[in-house]
């Protein structure tokens, strides 16, 4: 029971850090796209590419029989692809690289999000709505803090510093998920032993 609570906190922290990492850029995303030569249409395309790749990827991947066998692998690999997609922003000089980042982000989300939801629900001991309420509350707070931080960092230090901050926080988030996957696997194996 106590271990499940710790797992819940790890998952909440990892997801909140990922929300913070991407949320730093979210409110000023249009300014970033404009800086690399895009406009309103390119912002729309970037968001559409991410959403469609995520949706199609999630449906296709989790309709396959081996998706359940490799779900834990999907979890950390998806998070790693998301980290790579954030890191691509360092080299984004045109909208085509932005689309590459969005495709990687969409594939990473498609791989990891269903597994994350299942893992999170599995670790809530009794009060399902209370556990999800904690998650929603914490991630909303992190999202709000990210919006403020993104505006301040971009104004004072520029987009390059903002992107490095995104990568730093995304790396922490990925490391927490990798740790969770390793510890959860070890915990599950110990439970199976007679």
C-alpha positions as CSV (number, residue, x, y, z in Angstrom):
1,X,0.0,0.0,0.0
2,X,2.8,2.5,1.0
3,X,4.8,1.5,-2.1
4,X,1.8,2.1,-4.3
5,X,1.5,5.6,-2.9
6,X,5.2,6.2,-3.6
7,X,4.7,5.0,-7.2
8,X,1.7,7.3,-7.5
9,X,3.8,10.3,-6.4
10,X,6.6,9.3,-8.8
11,X,4.2,9.1,-11.7
12,X,2.5,12.4,-10.7
13,X,5.9,14.2,-10.4
14,X,7.1,12.8,-13.8
15,X,4.0,13.8,-15.6
16,X,3.9,17.2,-13.9
17,X,7.6,17.8,-14.9
18,X,6.7,16.9,-18.5
19,X,3.7,19.3,-18.4
20,X,6.1,22.0,-17.1
21,X,8.7,21.2,-19.8
22,X,6.2,21.6,-22.7
23,X,4.1,24.2,-20.9
24,X,7.1,26.6,-20.8
25,X,6.7,27.1,-24.5
26,X,2.9,26.6,-24.9
27,X,1.6,30.2,-24.3
28,X,4.3,31.7,-26.6
29,X,4.4,28.9,-29.2
30,X,3.1,31.2,-31.9
31,X,6.0,33.7,-31.3
32,X,8.5,30.8,-31.5
33,X,7.0,29.6,-34.8
34,X,7.0,33.2,-36.1
35,X,10.7,33.4,-35.1
36,X,11.6,30.4,-37.3
37,X,9.7,31.8,-40.3
38,X,6.2,30.4,-39.8
39,X,2.8,32.0,-39.2
40,X,-0.7,31.1,-38.1
41,X,-1.1,28.3,-40.6
42,X,2.2,26.7,-39.6
43,X,1.2,26.8,-35.9
44,X,-2.1,25.1,-36.9
45,X,-0.3,22.5,-38.9
46,X,2.2,21.7,-36.1
47,X,-0.6,21.2,-33.6
48,X,-2.6,19.1,-36.1
49,X,0.4,16.9,-37.0
50,X,1.0,16.2,-33.3
51,X,-2.7,15.4,-32.6
52,X,-3.3,13.2,-35.6
53,X,-0.1,11.3,-35.2
54,X,-0.9,10.7,-31.5
55,X,-4.5,9.6,-32.2
56,X,-3.7,7.3,-35.1
57,X,-0.6,5.9,-33.4
58,X,-2.5,5.2,-30.1
59,X,-5.3,3.4,-32.0
60,X,-2.9,1.4,-34.2
61,X,-0.4,0.5,-31.6
62,X,-2.8,-0.7,-28.9
63,X,-4.8,-2.8,-31.3
64,X,-1.9,-5.1,-31.8
65,X,-1.6,-8.2,-29.6
66,X,2.1,-7.5,-28.7
67,X,1.2,-4.1,-27.3
68,X,0.3,-5.7,-24.0
69,X,3.4,-7.8,-23.9
70,X,5.7,-4.8,-24.4
71,X,3.6,-2.1,-22.6
72,X,6.3,-1.4,-20.1
73,X,8.8,-0.9,-22.9
74,X,6.3,1.4,-24.7
75,X,6.2,3.4,-21.5
76,X,9.8,4.4,-21.2
77,X,10.5,4.4,-25.0
78,X,7.6,6.7,-25.5
79,X,8.9,9.0,-22.8
80,X,12.4,8.9,-24.5
81,X,10.9,9.8,-27.9
82,X,9.1,12.7,-26.2
83,X,12.5,13.9,-24.7
84,X,14.1,13.6,-28.1
85,X,11.2,15.7,-29.6
86,X,11.8,18.4,-27.0
87,X,15.6,18.3,-27.7
88,X,15.0,18.7,-31.4
89,X,13.9,22.3,-30.7
90,X,17.5,23.2,-30.2
91,X,18.1,22.7,-34.0
92,X,14.7,24.0,-35.2
93,X,15.4,26.6,-37.8
94,X,12.4,26.1,-40.0
95,X,8.9,24.7,-39.8
96,X,9.9,21.3,-41.3
97,X,12.1,20.6,-38.3
98,X,9.2,21.7,-36.1
99,X,7.0,19.1,-37.8
100,X,9.7,16.4,-37.2
101,X,9.6,17.3,-33.5
102,X,5.8,17.1,-33.5
103,X,5.8,13.7,-35.2
104,X,8.3,12.4,-32.6
105,X,6.3,13.9,-29.8
106,X,3.1,12.3,-31.2
107,X,4.7,8.8,-31.5
108,X,6.1,9.1,-28.0
109,X,2.7,10.1,-26.6
110,X,1.0,7.3,-28.5
111,X,3.4,4.8,-27.0
112,X,3.4,6.1,-23.4
113,X,0.1,7.8,-22.6
114,X,-2.2,4.7,-22.5
115,X,0.4,2.8,-20.4
116,X,0.8,5.8,-18.1
117,X,-3.0,6.0,-17.5
118,X,-3.1,2.2,-16.8
119,X,-0.1,2.5,-14.4
120,X,-1.5,5.5,-12.6
121,X,-4.9,3.8,-12.1
122,X,-3.3,0.6,-11.0
123,X,-1.4,2.5,-8.2
124,X,-4.5,4.2,-6.8
125,X,-5.4,2.1,-3.8
126,X,-9.0,2.9,-3.0
127,X,-10.3,6.4,-4.0
128,X,-10.0,6.5,-7.8
129,X,-11.5,9.9,-8.2
130,X,-9.4,11.3,-5.3
131,X,-6.2,9.9,-6.9
132,X,-7.0,11.4,-10.3
133,X,-8.1,14.7,-8.6
134,X,-4.6,14.9,-7.0
135,X,-3.0,14.3,-10.4
136,X,-5.2,16.8,-12.2
137,X,-4.6,19.5,-9.5
138,X,-0.9,19.1,-9.4
139,X,-0.5,19.0,-13.2
140,X,-2.7,22.1,-13.5
141,X,-0.5,24.0,-11.0
142,X,2.6,22.9,-12.9
143,X,1.0,24.1,-16.1
144,X,0.3,27.5,-14.7
145,X,3.8,27.9,-13.2
146,X,5.2,26.8,-16.6
147,X,3.3,29.6,-18.4
148,X,4.7,32.2,-16.1
149,X,8.2,30.8,-16.3
150,X,8.1,30.5,-20.1
151,X,7.2,34.2,-20.5
152,X,9.8,35.3,-18.0
153,X,12.6,33.1,-19.5
154,X,11.9,34.1,-23.1
155,X,11.6,37.8,-22.2
156,X,14.8,38.0,-20.1
157,X,17.0,35.3,-21.7
158,X,15.5,34.4,-25.1
159,X,14.2,31.3,-26.8
160,X,17.5,29.4,-26.7
161,X,17.6,29.6,-22.9
162,X,13.9,28.6,-22.8
163,X,14.6,25.5,-24.9
164,X,17.5,24.4,-22.8
165,X,15.3,24.8,-19.7
166,X,12.7,22.6,-21.5
167,X,15.3,19.9,-22.2
168,X,16.6,20.0,-18.6
169,X,13.1,19.5,-17.1
170,X,12.2,16.9,-19.7
171,X,15.3,14.9,-18.9
172,X,14.4,14.9,-15.2
173,X,10.9,13.7,-16.2
174,X,12.3,10.9,-18.3
175,X,14.8,9.8,-15.6
176,X,11.9,9.5,-13.1
177,X,9.9,7.4,-15.6
178,X,13.0,5.2,-16.3
179,X,13.5,4.8,-12.5
180,X,9.8,4.0,-12.0
181,X,9.8,1.4,-14.8
182,X,12.9,-0.3,-13.3
183,X,11.6,-0.2,-9.7
184,X,8.1,-1.3,-10.7
185,X,9.5,-4.3,-12.6
186,X,11.7,-5.3,-9.7
187,X,8.7,-4.9,-7.3
188,X,6.4,-7.0,-9.6
189,X,9.1,-9.8,-9.9
190,X,9.4,-10.0,-6.1
191,X,5.6,-10.4,-5.8
192,X,5.6,-13.3,-8.2
193,X,8.3,-15.2,-6.3
194,X,6.9,-17.8,-3.9
